[in-house]
Amino acid sequence: MRCTQYFSFIRQRPDRAVIKDEWMLDTVKRPVETEVQSDGRIRKWRLIAEVGKYLRVVLLEDGETVHNAFFDRDLGEGKK
C-alpha cells in the first residue's frame, strides 16, 4: 500500500497506530460511501466491526495513495 510522507509521519500517533493495514485496504476496495473533494482527493468510508466505528481513508487523486486515515467522529447519516 502506497502512502504519502505525511501519512507515514502521522501514523505514528497513538490514535492512528491502531488502524490496521487490512482495514484501510478493505475500506479502499469496498467502501460504503465514496466522495470526491474539491481538490480531487477521494474520501472512502467503511464500518470496522471490530471497533464499532467508521474508518475514513483519504486517497490522493490517483485513487491508490493513502494520504490520511482515521476513525470518523462526524460521520453523517447519509454515509451509513
HTML snippet that shows the backbone in 3Dmol.js (N, CA, C, O; Angstrom):
<script src="https://3Dmol.org/build/3Dmol-min.js"></script>
<div id="view" style="width:600px;height:400px;position:relative"></div>
<script>
const pdb = `
ATOM      1  N   MET A   1       0.847  -1.172   0.000  1.00  0.00           N
ATOM      2  CA  MET A   1       0.000   0.000   0.000  1.00  0.00           C
ATOM      3  C   MET A   1       0.893   1.236   0.000  1.00  0.00           C
ATOM      4  O   MET A   1       1.776   1.379   0.845  1.00  0.00           O
ATOM      5  N   ARG A   2       0.653   2.107  -0.941  1.00  0.00           N
ATOM      6  CA  ARG A   2       1.420   3.350  -1.011  1.00  0.00           C
ATOM      7  C   ARG A   2       0.789   4.385  -0.092  1.00  0.00           C
ATOM      8  O   ARG A   2      -0.428   4.413   0.089  1.00  0.00           O
ATOM      9  N   CYS A   3       1.627   5.233   0.485  1.00  0.00           N
ATOM     10  CA  CYS A   3       1.113   6.319   1.315  1.00  0.00           C
ATOM     11  C   CYS A   3       2.028   7.529   1.184  1.00  0.00           C
ATOM     12  O   CYS A   3       3.192   7.423   0.798  1.00  0.00           O
ATOM     13  N   THR A   4       1.462   8.674   1.518  1.00  0.00           N
ATOM     14  CA  THR A   4       2.228   9.912   1.454  1.00  0.00           C
ATOM     15  C   THR A   4       3.197   9.985   2.633  1.00  0.00           C
ATOM     16  O   THR A   4       3.044   9.273   3.625  1.00  0.00           O
ATOM     17  N   GLN A   5       4.174  10.839   2.507  1.00  0.00           N
ATOM     18  CA  GLN A   5       5.127  11.061   3.587  1.00  0.00           C
ATOM     19  C   GLN A   5       4.389  11.597   4.815  1.00  0.00           C
ATOM     20  O   GLN A   5       4.717  11.246   5.948  1.00  0.00           O
ATOM     21  N   TYR A   6       3.397  12.444   4.578  1.00  0.00           N
ATOM     22  CA  TYR A   6       2.580  12.981   5.670  1.00  0.00           C
ATOM     23  C   TYR A   6       1.943  11.840   6.463  1.00  0.00           C
ATOM     24  O   TYR A   6       2.021  11.818   7.691  1.00  0.00           O
ATOM     25  N   PHE A   7       1.314  10.893   5.762  1.00  0.00           N
ATOM     26  CA  PHE A   7       0.644   9.811   6.458  1.00  0.00           C
ATOM     27  C   PHE A   7       1.639   8.903   7.172  1.00  0.00           C
ATOM     28  O   PHE A   7       1.351   8.416   8.265  1.00  0.00           O
ATOM     29  N   SER A   8       2.780   8.674   6.585  1.00  0.00           N
ATOM     30  CA  SER A   8       3.806   7.863   7.250  1.00  0.00           C
ATOM     31  C   SER A   8       4.192   8.477   8.593  1.00  0.00           C
ATOM     32  O   SER A   8       4.426   7.765   9.569  1.00  0.00           O
ATOM     33  N   PHE A   9       4.255   9.805   8.629  1.00  0.00           N
ATOM     34  CA  PHE A   9       4.586  10.511   9.873  1.00  0.00           C
ATOM     35  C   PHE A   9       3.419  10.489  10.851  1.00  0.00           C
ATOM     36  O   PHE A   9       3.590  10.134  12.017  1.00  0.00           O
ATOM     37  N   ILE A  10       2.243  10.866  10.385  1.00  0.00           N
ATOM     38  CA  ILE A  10       1.074  11.000  11.267  1.00  0.00           C
ATOM     39  C   ILE A  10       0.621   9.647  11.815  1.00  0.00           C
ATOM     40  O   ILE A  10      -0.013   9.582  12.869  1.00  0.00           O
ATOM     41  N   ARG A  11       0.940   8.589  11.114  1.00  0.00           N
ATOM     42  CA  ARG A  11       0.529   7.250  11.542  1.00  0.00           C
ATOM     43  C   ARG A  11       1.233   6.808  12.826  1.00  0.00           C
ATOM     44  O   ARG A  11       0.837   5.815  13.436  1.00  0.00           O
ATOM     45  N   GLN A  12       2.242   7.514  13.226  1.00  0.00           N
ATOM     46  CA  GLN A  12       2.954   7.197  14.460  1.00  0.00           C
ATOM     47  C   GLN A  12       2.163   7.621  15.702  1.00  0.00           C
ATOM     48  O   GLN A  12       2.460   7.173  16.809  1.00  0.00           O
ATOM     49  N   ARG A  13       1.161   8.482  15.520  1.00  0.00           N
ATOM     50  CA  ARG A  13       0.336   8.912  16.650  1.00  0.00           C
ATOM     51  C   ARG A  13      -0.453   7.717  17.196  1.00  0.00           C
ATOM     52  O   ARG A  13      -0.867   6.853  16.423  1.00  0.00           O
ATOM     53  N   PRO A  14      -0.663   7.656  18.501  1.00  0.00           N
ATOM     54  CA  PRO A  14      -1.375   6.508  19.090  1.00  0.00           C
ATOM     55  C   PRO A  14      -2.766   6.260  18.501  1.00  0.00           C
ATOM     56  O   PRO A  14      -3.169   5.108  18.337  1.00  0.00           O
ATOM     57  N   ASP A  15      -3.498   7.326  18.183  1.00  0.00           N
ATOM     58  CA  ASP A  15      -4.847   7.142  17.636  1.00  0.00           C
ATOM     59  C   ASP A  15      -4.828   6.626  16.196  1.00  0.00           C
ATOM     60  O   ASP A  15      -5.833   6.097  15.720  1.00  0.00           O
ATOM     61  N   ARG A  16      -3.711   6.770  15.505  1.00  0.00           N
ATOM     62  CA  ARG A  16      -3.594   6.277  14.128  1.00  0.00           C
ATOM     63  C   ARG A  16      -2.861   4.932  14.071  1.00  0.00           C
ATOM     64  O   ARG A  16      -3.084   4.138  13.157  1.00  0.00           O
ATOM     65  N   ALA A  17      -1.997   4.683  15.041  1.00  0.00           N
ATOM     66  CA  ALA A  17      -1.206   3.455  15.050  1.00  0.00           C
ATOM     67  C   ALA A  17      -2.076   2.211  15.189  1.00  0.00           C
ATOM     68  O   ALA A  17      -1.671   1.126  14.772  1.00  0.00           O
ATOM     69  N   VAL A  18      -3.260   2.352  15.767  1.00  0.00           N
ATOM     70  CA  VAL A  18      -4.155   1.201  15.958  1.00  0.00           C
ATOM     71  C   VAL A  18      -4.889   0.795  14.681  1.00  0.00           C
ATOM     72  O   VAL A  18      -5.504  -0.271  14.632  1.00  0.00           O
ATOM     73  N   ILE A  19      -4.829   1.626  13.664  1.00  0.00           N
ATOM     74  CA  ILE A  19      -5.522   1.340  12.406  1.00  0.00           C
ATOM     75  C   ILE A  19      -4.712   0.320  11.604  1.00  0.00           C
ATOM     76  O   ILE A  19      -3.572   0.572  11.216  1.00  0.00           O
ATOM     77  N   LYS A  20      -5.324  -0.818  11.372  1.00  0.00           N
ATOM     78  CA  LYS A  20      -4.647  -1.910  10.667  1.00  0.00           C
ATOM     79  C   LYS A  20      -4.652  -1.678   9.157  1.00  0.00           C
ATOM     80  O   LYS A  20      -5.595  -1.116   8.599  1.00  0.00           O
ATOM     81  N   ASP A  21      -3.574  -2.127   8.511  1.00  0.00           N
ATOM     82  CA  ASP A  21      -3.484  -2.026   7.050  1.00  0.00           C
ATOM     83  C   ASP A  21      -4.666  -2.722   6.384  1.00  0.00           C
ATOM     84  O   ASP A  21      -5.213  -2.216   5.404  1.00  0.00           O
ATOM     85  N   GLU A  22      -5.057  -3.862   6.902  1.00  0.00           N
ATOM     86  CA  GLU A  22      -6.163  -4.615   6.298  1.00  0.00           C
ATOM     87  C   GLU A  22      -7.463  -3.822   6.340  1.00  0.00           C
ATOM     88  O   GLU A  22      -8.278  -3.924   5.423  1.00  0.00           O
ATOM     89  N   TRP A  23      -7.669  -3.029   7.397  1.00  0.00           N
ATOM     90  CA  TRP A  23      -8.871  -2.200   7.472  1.00  0.00           C
ATOM     91  C   TRP A  23      -8.834  -1.116   6.395  1.00  0.00           C
ATOM     92  O   TRP A  23      -9.847  -0.836   5.754  1.00  0.00           O
ATOM     93  N   MET A  24      -7.668  -0.511   6.202  1.00  0.00           N
ATOM     94  CA  MET A  24      -7.555   0.532   5.176  1.00  0.00           C
ATOM     95  C   MET A  24      -7.759  -0.062   3.783  1.00  0.00           C
ATOM     96  O   MET A  24      -8.478   0.508   2.962  1.00  0.00           O
ATOM     97  N   LEU A  25      -7.132  -1.194   3.520  1.00  0.00           N
ATOM     98  CA  LEU A  25      -7.284  -1.833   2.209  1.00  0.00           C
ATOM     99  C   LEU A  25      -8.736  -2.209   1.938  1.00  0.00           C
ATOM    100  O   LEU A  25      -9.232  -2.017   0.828  1.00  0.00           O
ATOM    101  N   ASP A  26      -9.411  -2.740   2.942  1.00  0.00           N
ATOM    102  CA  ASP A  26     -10.810  -3.114   2.789  1.00  0.00           C
ATOM    103  C   ASP A  26     -11.681  -1.881   2.536  1.00  0.00           C
ATOM    104  O   ASP A  26     -12.618  -1.926   1.739  1.00  0.00           O
ATOM    105  N   THR A  27     -11.365  -0.791   3.217  1.00  0.00           N
ATOM    106  CA  THR A  27     -12.108   0.457   3.021  1.00  0.00           C
ATOM    107  C   THR A  27     -11.919   0.989   1.610  1.00  0.00           C
ATOM    108  O   THR A  27     -12.870   1.465   0.991  1.00  0.00           O
ATOM    109  N   VAL A  28     -10.704   0.910   1.103  1.00  0.00           N
ATOM    110  CA  VAL A  28     -10.421   1.387  -0.259  1.00  0.00           C
ATOM    111  C   VAL A  28     -11.127   0.512  -1.295  1.00  0.00           C
ATOM    112  O   VAL A  28     -11.671   1.022  -2.274  1.00  0.00           O
ATOM    113  N   LYS A  29     -11.115  -0.790  -1.080  1.00  0.00           N
ATOM    114  CA  LYS A  29     -11.689  -1.718  -2.059  1.00  0.00           C
ATOM    115  C   LYS A  29     -13.209  -1.845  -1.973  1.00  0.00           C
ATOM    116  O   LYS A  29     -13.876  -2.028  -2.991  1.00  0.00           O
ATOM    117  N   ARG A  30     -13.761  -1.746  -0.746  1.00  0.00           N
ATOM    118  CA  ARG A  30     -15.199  -1.970  -0.569  1.00  0.00           C
ATOM    119  C   ARG A  30     -15.827  -0.917   0.339  1.00  0.00           C
ATOM    120  O   ARG A  30     -16.348  -1.252   1.403  1.00  0.00           O
ATOM    121  N   PRO A  31     -15.784   0.338  -0.064  1.00  0.00           N
ATOM    122  CA  PRO A  31     -16.348   1.394   0.792  1.00  0.00           C
ATOM    123  C   PRO A  31     -17.879   1.349   0.799  1.00  0.00           C
ATOM    124  O   PRO A  31     -18.511   0.880  -0.148  1.00  0.00           O
ATOM    125  N   VAL A  32     -18.452   1.852   1.895  1.00  0.00           N
ATOM    126  CA  VAL A  32     -19.907   2.019   1.933  1.00  0.00           C
ATOM    127  C   VAL A  32     -20.300   3.369   1.347  1.00  0.00           C
ATOM    128  O   VAL A  32     -21.452   3.597   0.978  1.00  0.00           O
ATOM    129  N   GLU A  33     -19.314   4.257   1.271  1.00  0.00           N
ATOM    130  CA  GLU A  33     -19.539   5.597   0.711  1.00  0.00           C
ATOM    131  C   GLU A  33     -18.231   6.113   0.148  1.00  0.00           C
ATOM    132  O   GLU A  33     -17.161   5.857   0.700  1.00  0.00           O
ATOM    133  N   THR A  34     -18.323   6.840  -0.952  1.00  0.00           N
ATOM    134  CA  THR A  34     -17.156   7.475  -1.580  1.00  0.00           C
ATOM    135  C   THR A  34     -17.538   8.898  -1.938  1.00  0.00           C
ATOM    136  O   THR A  34     -18.651   9.162  -2.393  1.00  0.00           O
ATOM    137  N   GLU A  35     -16.610   9.801  -1.727  1.00  0.00           N
ATOM    138  CA  GLU A  35     -16.859  11.212  -2.017  1.00  0.00           C
ATOM    139  C   GLU A  35     -15.564  11.827  -2.559  1.00  0.00           C
ATOM    140  O   GLU A  35     -14.485  11.567  -2.027  1.00  0.00           O
ATOM    141  N   VAL A  36     -15.667  12.630  -3.598  1.00  0.00           N
ATOM    142  CA  VAL A  36     -14.500  13.317  -4.156  1.00  0.00           C
ATOM    143  C   VAL A  36     -14.499  14.750  -3.633  1.00  0.00           C
ATOM    144  O   VAL A  36     -15.483  15.474  -3.780  1.00  0.00           O
ATOM    145  N   GLN A  37     -13.389  15.153  -3.022  1.00  0.00           N
ATOM    146  CA  GLN A  37     -13.249  16.510  -2.506  1.00  0.00           C
ATOM    147  C   GLN A  37     -12.996  17.480  -3.661  1.00  0.00           C
ATOM    148  O   GLN A  37     -12.681  17.062  -4.776  1.00  0.00           O
ATOM    149  N   SER A  38     -13.134  18.751  -3.390  1.00  0.00           N
ATOM    150  CA  SER A  38     -12.923  19.769  -4.420  1.00  0.00           C
ATOM    151  C   SER A  38     -11.473  19.790  -4.918  1.00  0.00           C
ATOM    152  O   SER A  38     -11.210  20.235  -6.036  1.00  0.00           O
ATOM    153  N   ASP A  39     -10.538  19.316  -4.102  1.00  0.00           N
ATOM    154  CA  ASP A  39      -9.129  19.282  -4.511  1.00  0.00           C
ATOM    155  C   ASP A  39      -8.769  17.987  -5.243  1.00  0.00           C
ATOM    156  O   ASP A  39      -7.610  17.782  -5.604  1.00  0.00           O
ATOM    157  N   GLY A  40      -9.756  17.114  -5.465  1.00  0.00           N
ATOM    158  CA  GLY A  40      -9.525  15.873  -6.198  1.00  0.00           C
ATOM    159  C   GLY A  40      -9.223  14.665  -5.333  1.00  0.00           C
ATOM    160  O   GLY A  40      -9.232  13.533  -5.816  1.00  0.00           O
ATOM    161  N   ARG A  41      -8.958  14.898  -4.062  1.00  0.00           N
ATOM    162  CA  ARG A  41      -8.722  13.759  -3.168  1.00  0.00           C
ATOM    163  C   ARG A  41     -10.020  12.994  -2.968  1.00  0.00           C
ATOM    164  O   ARG A  41     -11.112  13.545  -3.102  1.00  0.00           O
ATOM    165  N   ILE A  42      -9.882  11.727  -2.649  1.00  0.00           N
ATOM    166  CA  ILE A  42     -11.036  10.835  -2.573  1.00  0.00           C
ATOM    167  C   ILE A  42     -11.195  10.333  -1.142  1.00  0.00           C
ATOM    168  O   ILE A  42     -10.257   9.800  -0.550  1.00  0.00           O
ATOM    169  N   ARG A  43     -12.393  10.510  -0.598  1.00  0.00           N
ATOM    170  CA  ARG A  43     -12.712  10.018   0.741  1.00  0.00           C
ATOM    171  C   ARG A  43     -13.505   8.728   0.609  1.00  0.00           C
ATOM    172  O   ARG A  43     -14.423   8.632  -0.206  1.00  0.00           O
ATOM    173  N   LYS A  44     -13.143   7.734   1.421  1.00  0.00           N
ATOM    174  CA  LYS A  44     -13.884   6.475   1.436  1.00  0.00           C
ATOM    175  C   LYS A  44     -14.127   6.074   2.886  1.00  0.00           C
ATOM    176  O   LYS A  44     -13.266   6.245   3.749  1.00  0.00           O
ATOM    177  N   TRP A  45     -15.328   5.532   3.137  1.00  0.00           N
ATOM    178  CA  TRP A  45     -15.704   5.111   4.482  1.00  0.00           C
ATOM    179  C   TRP A  45     -16.085   3.642   4.496  1.00  0.00           C
ATOM    180  O   TRP A  45     -16.579   3.098   3.509  1.00  0.00           O
ATOM    181  N   ARG A  46     -15.843   3.009   5.646  1.00  0.00           N
ATOM    182  CA  ARG A  46     -16.290   1.630   5.869  1.00  0.00           C
ATOM    183  C   ARG A  46     -16.394   1.397   7.375  1.00  0.00           C
ATOM    184  O   ARG A  46     -15.552   1.854   8.148  1.00  0.00           O
ATOM    185  N   LEU A  47     -17.438   0.681   7.772  1.00  0.00           N
ATOM    186  CA  LEU A  47     -17.596   0.324   9.175  1.00  0.00           C
ATOM    187  C   LEU A  47     -16.593  -0.773   9.525  1.00  0.00           C
ATOM    188  O   LEU A  47     -16.505  -1.793   8.841  1.00  0.00           O
ATOM    189  N   ILE A  48     -15.846  -0.548  10.589  1.00  0.00           N
ATOM    190  CA  ILE A  48     -14.908  -1.548  11.086  1.00  0.00           C
ATOM    191  C   ILE A  48     -15.584  -2.209  12.291  1.00  0.00           C
ATOM    192  O   ILE A  48     -15.616  -1.647  13.386  1.00  0.00           O
ATOM    193  N   ALA A  49     -16.113  -3.390  12.071  1.00  0.00           N
ATOM    194  CA  ALA A  49     -16.927  -4.078  13.077  1.00  0.00           C
ATOM    195  C   ALA A  49     -16.167  -4.312  14.386  1.00  0.00           C
ATOM    196  O   ALA A  49     -16.747  -4.224  15.468  1.00  0.00           O
ATOM    197  N   GLU A  50     -14.877  -4.610  14.284  1.00  0.00           N
ATOM    198  CA  GLU A  50     -14.088  -4.899  15.488  1.00  0.00           C
ATOM    199  C   GLU A  50     -14.077  -3.752  16.494  1.00  0.00           C
ATOM    200  O   GLU A  50     -13.967  -3.981  17.699  1.00  0.00           O
ATOM    201  N   VAL A  51     -14.189  -2.531  16.006  1.00  0.00           N
ATOM    202  CA  VAL A  51     -14.171  -1.373  16.909  1.00  0.00           C
ATOM    203  C   VAL A  51     -15.496  -0.620  16.915  1.00  0.00           C
ATOM    204  O   VAL A  51     -15.678   0.299  17.714  1.00  0.00           O
ATOM    205  N   GLY A  52     -16.416  -0.993  16.044  1.00  0.00           N
ATOM    206  CA  GLY A  52     -17.728  -0.353  16.006  1.00  0.00           C
ATOM    207  C   GLY A  52     -17.693   1.093  15.547  1.00  0.00           C
ATOM    208  O   GLY A  52     -18.524   1.900  15.964  1.00  0.00           O
ATOM    209  N   LYS A  53     -16.736   1.427  14.692  1.00  0.00           N
ATOM    210  CA  LYS A  53     -16.595   2.801  14.194  1.00  0.00           C
ATOM    211  C   LYS A  53     -16.373   2.779  12.689  1.00  0.00           C
ATOM    212  O   LYS A  53     -15.952   1.775  12.114  1.00  0.00           O
ATOM    213  N   TYR A  54     -16.670   3.923  12.068  1.00  0.00           N
ATOM    214  CA  TYR A  54     -16.392   4.076  10.646  1.00  0.00           C
ATOM    215  C   TYR A  54     -14.977   4.602  10.455  1.00  0.00           C
ATOM    216  O   TYR A  54     -14.546   5.538  11.129  1.00  0.00           O
ATOM    217  N   LEU A  55     -14.271   3.983   9.529  1.00  0.00           N
ATOM    218  CA  LEU A  55     -12.932   4.425   9.160  1.00  0.00           C
ATOM    219  C   LEU A  55     -13.044   5.271   7.901  1.00  0.00           C
ATOM    220  O   LEU A  55     -13.691   4.875   6.931  1.00  0.00           O
ATOM    221  N   ARG A  56     -12.418   6.423   7.925  1.00  0.00           N
ATOM    222  CA  ARG A  56     -12.336   7.258   6.722  1.00  0.00           C
ATOM    223  C   ARG A  56     -10.915   7.166   6.199  1.00  0.00           C
ATOM    224  O   ARG A  56      -9.959   7.388   6.942  1.00  0.00           O
ATOM    225  N   VAL A  57     -10.777   6.841   4.927  1.00  0.00           N
ATOM    226  CA  VAL A  57      -9.479   6.810   4.267  1.00  0.00           C
ATOM    227  C   VAL A  57      -9.509   7.867   3.177  1.00  0.00           C
ATOM    228  O   VAL A  57     -10.410   7.884   2.339  1.00  0.00           O
ATOM    229  N   VAL A  58      -8.522   8.744   3.195  1.00  0.00           N
ATOM    230  CA  VAL A  58      -8.413   9.802   2.189  1.00  0.00           C
ATOM    231  C   VAL A  58      -7.274   9.439   1.252  1.00  0.00           C
ATOM    232  O   VAL A  58      -6.133   9.258   1.676  1.00  0.00           O
ATOM    233  N   LEU A  59      -7.603   9.338  -0.023  1.00  0.00           N
ATOM    234  CA  LEU A  59      -6.629   8.978  -1.057  1.00  0.00           C
ATOM    235  C   LEU A  59      -6.279  10.196  -1.895  1.00  0.00           C
ATOM    236  O   LEU A  59      -7.069  11.132  -2.012  1.00  0.00           O
ATOM    237  N   LEU A  60      -5.092  10.175  -2.472  1.00  0.00           N
ATOM    238  CA  LEU A  60      -4.745  11.206  -3.456  1.00  0.00           C
ATOM    239  C   LEU A  60      -5.562  10.971  -4.717  1.00  0.00           C
ATOM    240  O   LEU A  60      -6.282   9.979  -4.827  1.00  0.00           O
ATOM    241  N   GLU A  61      -5.446  11.874  -5.646  1.00  0.00           N
ATOM    242  CA  GLU A  61      -6.215  11.833  -6.886  1.00  0.00           C
ATOM    243  C   GLU A  61      -6.018  10.546  -7.676  1.00  0.00           C
ATOM    244  O   GLU A  61      -6.875  10.177  -8.479  1.00  0.00           O
ATOM    245  N   ASP A  62      -4.894   9.857  -7.457  1.00  0.00           N
ATOM    246  CA  ASP A  62      -4.627   8.620  -8.191  1.00  0.00           C
ATOM    247  C   ASP A  62      -5.508   7.456  -7.727  1.00  0.00           C
ATOM    248  O   ASP A  62      -5.546   6.408  -8.371  1.00  0.00           O
ATOM    249  N   GLY A  63      -6.219   7.645  -6.606  1.00  0.00           N
ATOM    250  CA  GLY A  63      -7.118   6.623  -6.103  1.00  0.00           C
ATOM    251  C   GLY A  63      -6.420   5.456  -5.427  1.00  0.00           C
ATOM    252  O   GLY A  63      -7.066   4.464  -5.091  1.00  0.00           O
ATOM    253  N   GLU A  64      -5.106   5.555  -5.220  1.00  0.00           N
ATOM    254  CA  GLU A  64      -4.336   4.461  -4.626  1.00  0.00           C
ATOM    255  C   GLU A  64      -3.482   4.876  -3.434  1.00  0.00           C
ATOM    256  O   GLU A  64      -3.278   4.085  -2.513  1.00  0.00           O
ATOM    257  N   THR A  65      -2.988   6.091  -3.444  1.00  0.00           N
ATOM    258  CA  THR A  65      -2.058   6.543  -2.414  1.00  0.00           C
ATOM    259  C   THR A  65      -2.817   7.095  -1.213  1.00  0.00           C
ATOM    260  O   THR A  65      -3.589   8.045  -1.337  1.00  0.00           O
ATOM    261  N   VAL A  66      -2.588   6.483  -0.040  1.00  0.00           N
ATOM    262  CA  VAL A  66      -3.260   6.914   1.186  1.00  0.00           C
ATOM    263  C   VAL A  66      -2.603   8.187   1.710  1.00  0.00           C
ATOM    264  O   VAL A  66      -1.392   8.233   1.930  1.00  0.00           O
ATOM    265  N   HIS A  67      -3.421   9.217   1.905  1.00  0.00           N
ATOM    266  CA  HIS A  67      -2.939  10.476   2.459  1.00  0.00           C
ATOM    267  C   HIS A  67      -3.317  10.604   3.935  1.00  0.00           C
ATOM    268  O   HIS A  67      -2.623  11.274   4.700  1.00  0.00           O
ATOM    269  N   ASN A  68      -4.420   9.962   4.334  1.00  0.00           N
ATOM    270  CA  ASN A  68      -4.855  10.038   5.719  1.00  0.00           C
ATOM    271  C   ASN A  68      -5.833   8.902   5.991  1.00  0.00           C
ATOM    272  O   ASN A  68      -6.481   8.399   5.072  1.00  0.00           O
ATOM    273  N   ALA A  69      -5.937   8.504   7.236  1.00  0.00           N
ATOM    274  CA  ALA A  69      -6.914   7.502   7.657  1.00  0.00           C
ATOM    275  C   ALA A  69      -7.183   7.716   9.135  1.00  0.00           C
ATOM    276  O   ALA A  69      -6.259   7.875   9.933  1.00  0.00           O
ATOM    277  N   PHE A  70      -8.461   7.717   9.489  1.00  0.00           N
ATOM    278  CA  PHE A  70      -8.829   7.938  10.887  1.00  0.00           C
ATOM    279  C   PHE A  70     -10.255   7.477  11.112  1.00  0.00           C
ATOM    280  O   PHE A  70     -11.036   7.346  10.169  1.00  0.00           O
ATOM    281  N   PHE A  71     -10.592   7.228  12.390  1.00  0.00           N
ATOM    282  CA  PHE A  71     -11.958   6.883  12.734  1.00  0.00           C
ATOM    283  C   PHE A  71     -12.756   8.170  12.741  1.00  0.00           C
ATOM    284  O   PHE A  71     -12.395   9.135  13.415  1.00  0.00           O
ATOM    285  N   ASP A  72     -13.838   8.177  11.989  1.00  0.00           N
ATOM    286  CA  ASP A  72     -14.617   9.379  11.731  1.00  0.00           C
ATOM    287  C   ASP A  72     -15.666   9.608  12.811  1.00  0.00           C
ATOM    288  O   ASP A  72     -16.597   8.816  12.954  1.00  0.00           O
ATOM    289  N   ARG A  73     -15.518  10.678  13.564  1.00  0.00           N
ATOM    290  CA  ARG A  73     -16.480  11.035  14.606  1.00  0.00           C
ATOM    291  C   ARG A  73     -17.699  11.736  14.052  1.00  0.00           C
ATOM    292  O   ARG A  73     -18.769  11.692  14.658  1.00  0.00           O
ATOM    293  N   ASP A  74     -17.554  12.379  12.913  1.00  0.00           N
ATOM    294  CA  ASP A  74     -18.621  13.214  12.365  1.00  0.00           C
ATOM    295  C   ASP A  74     -19.297  12.573  11.170  1.00  0.00           C
ATOM    296  O   ASP A  74     -19.747  13.270  10.260  1.00  0.00           O
ATOM    297  N   LEU A  75     -19.371  11.272  11.164  1.00  0.00           N
ATOM    298  CA  LEU A  75     -19.984  10.591  10.031  1.00  0.00           C
ATOM    299  C   LEU A  75     -21.465  10.942   9.976  1.00  0.00           C
ATOM    300  O   LEU A  75     -22.213  10.678  10.918  1.00  0.00           O
ATOM    301  N   GLY A  76     -21.875  11.535   8.869  1.00  0.00           N
ATOM    302  CA  GLY A  76     -23.271  11.939   8.707  1.00  0.00           C
ATOM    303  C   GLY A  76     -24.179  10.753   8.458  1.00  0.00           C
ATOM    304  O   GLY A  76     -23.713   9.677   8.082  1.00  0.00           O
ATOM    305  N   GLU A  77     -25.443  10.936   8.660  1.00  0.00           N
ATOM    306  CA  GLU A  77     -26.428   9.875   8.481  1.00  0.00           C
ATOM    307  C   GLU A  77     -26.396   9.327   7.050  1.00  0.00           C
ATOM    308  O   GLU A  77     -26.668   8.145   6.840  1.00  0.00           O
ATOM    309  N   GLY A  78     -26.072  10.159   6.079  1.00  0.00           N
ATOM    310  CA  GLY A  78     -26.058   9.733   4.692  1.00  0.00           C
ATOM    311  C   GLY A  78     -24.933   8.766   4.367  1.00  0.00           C
ATOM    312  O   GLY A  78     -24.931   8.169   3.290  1.00  0.00           O
ATOM    313  N   LYS A  79     -23.988   8.600   5.259  1.00  0.00           N
ATOM    314  CA  LYS A  79     -22.835   7.744   4.996  1.00  0.00           C
ATOM    315  C   LYS A  79     -23.035   6.317   5.523  1.00  0.00           C
ATOM    316  O   LYS A  79     -22.212   5.440   5.263  1.00  0.00           O
ATOM    317  N   LYS A  80     -24.106   6.090   6.251  1.00  0.00           N
ATOM    318  CA  LYS A  80     -24.281   4.769   6.891  1.00  0.00           C
ATOM    319  C   LYS A  80     -24.968   3.782   6.030  1.00  0.00           C
ATOM    320  O   LYS A  80     -25.177   2.642   6.443  1.00  0.00           O
TER     321      LYS A  80
END
`;
const viewer = $3Dmol.createViewer("view");
viewer.addModel(pdb, "pdb");
viewer.setStyle({}, {cartoon: {color: "spectrum"}});
viewer.zoomTo();
viewer.render();
</script>
